[in-house]
Each structure stands twice: as structure tokens, then as C-alpha cells.
């Protein structure tokens, strides 16, 4: 039989041992995620990054608790190169990056740190991966289905203005995928009885010249795909203003143009892509290899049209087309 003094001693000894045992248990390691976004730090960019961060939180990765996020905004190629080197030197567990410009800047800096990309046009043609189904290296992510999207934009423009016969494609030469875009454009436009007019811009001052040239041509229009140079809020406002002033039908790559008064847009659902990328980051943090995760294409697309703008510019939008839109702004 155990005496009372022995019981007290035993309990006291166990109590003294508990803190030691607790201290001996290893704490969960805080994971580090580098983020390199190839645009200005503006409200829309932060909103998209917010979708990525919220998706991580839903998967159990809480900023300040078990994950650290190092974010860089690279509004030009030079900053992209500098920030790519900075993030690699931090040796994060994974890097999330997009679009093509910053992914291509990251690629030569590391062959070991996993990279999850978004908004990369034709990653095989650009040398980002060798195989979509099994990338095999340290890079995977979500590409842009540019070829079908460009064809869809041209068709929508023709549906809105059936008489259109000449269309320009305007994209900055700073965009790493610009040559890829123009090759597709030269192939696609004639199949829709459209004469393609390449309109690459090197400086923002050239934008107005493109509009003035097209305005002198009968039955002409313009396609402006997703491009971080033209998506900056100030540039976007200028593009919408010029389109209205010249009564030129323009279809854009992203919805914010239409919200600001642009005619129409067709593009990927960017928030959905950023959430999907967070799921890939989660899988890599939990032990999967990026080379085993297939490069995927977005599955959600958005068609938006500003009916008020269409009426102001004299375009009679068919009811069937309005019915197919995801959003009609009146």
C-alpha cells in the first residue's frame, strides 16, 4: 500500500516533468512561400493575391502562424530579374509567380526550389516545361489557353460588328509571349475573313497612334489581350477613353476594362486560377513534387459586355450574344 507522502511525491514529480516534456516536443516548422507578381502593386493585383492567400488559409496555412509570405511586385523586366534573385536567396519552400515575364526571370535562378506559375502562355514553346502532363522538373502551374481565347475574341468582335474586316492586335513587346501571340493571330484572323494588323507597342505613347491609324480605316477593330503593361489602371483608363473617342470596337482580355466603360472582354477567371494555384502550393508543401503535378489550363472563362458603351458607339448587339454573356453592364 502506498503511503500518502509517497502519493504526493509522485504527483509532484510528474507535474514537474510535464513542462519539460512539452518543451521537448518539436514545434511545427514555419513554411516560407515566395511570391513574385509581374505587375504594379495596385488594388486589382492585391485582390487577386488576396484570393491566393485566402485559399491557403482554407487549406490550413495561416500567415504568421505556420507560413511566411515574401511578396515582390515587379512592374518591369529589370525589377523582375532583381526580385527573382532576391527570392531565391531567401530559399523559400516554394515560389508562386506569374505571368511569363517573371517566371522566365526565375527559371535560370534555381533548379531546386519548386515554382508554381499562373498566366503563362504556351509554357512548352517558351521553354518553361518540356511536358504538360509530367513537367518533371521544379516548375508546374496553370497556363493560358491563348489560341482558343484569341479565336473567341475575334469571333465575338465579329458578332458585335458583323461588317468588321480588319482587326489589330495590340500587345507590348515587353510581354515575353508577344511573338507567340502574333504568330497565332496571323493564323487565326484569315480563317474568320479578318485581315490581321499587328500593332506591337514599345512605349505607351504609341498607343494613341494605333487608335488614330485604325480610326482612319473602315470596318476596323482592335483586340487587346491580357498584358500587365496595358492592365495598369491609368493605362486602362486611357485605352477606354481612346476607344470611345474614336468609336472603335475593342475587345479586351479582362473584365475591369468593361467595368470602366470598355465595350467587351473575354478571358480567364483570374480569381479561380489564383485559388487553384494555392492548392498546388499546398500539395507541394505537404510533400508532393512539382514535376509530378501536371500543368493545367483554366476551366472557367468570363464574357462581359457593356451595353451602354455599345449603344453609345452605335453597335447593335444581338440578343443571343447578350444572353450568352456572363455579365451585361447597362
Secondary structure, 3 states (H helix, E strand, C coil): CCCHHHHHHHHHHHHHHHHHHHHHCCCCCCEEEEEEECCCCCHHHHHHHHHHHHHHHHCCCCECCCEEEEEEECCCHHHHHHHHHHHHHCCCCEEEEECHHHHHHHHCCCCCCEEEEEEEECCCCCCCCCCCCCCCCCEEEEEECHHHHHHHHHHHHHHHCCCCCEEEECCECCCCCHHHHHHHHHHHHHHCCCEEEECCECCCCHHHHHHHHHHCCCCEEEEECCCHHHHCHHHHHHHHHHHHHCCCEEEECCHHHHHCCCCEEEEECHHHHHHHHHHHHHHHHCCCCHHHCCCEECCCEEEEEEHHHHHHCCCCCCHHHHHHCCEEEC
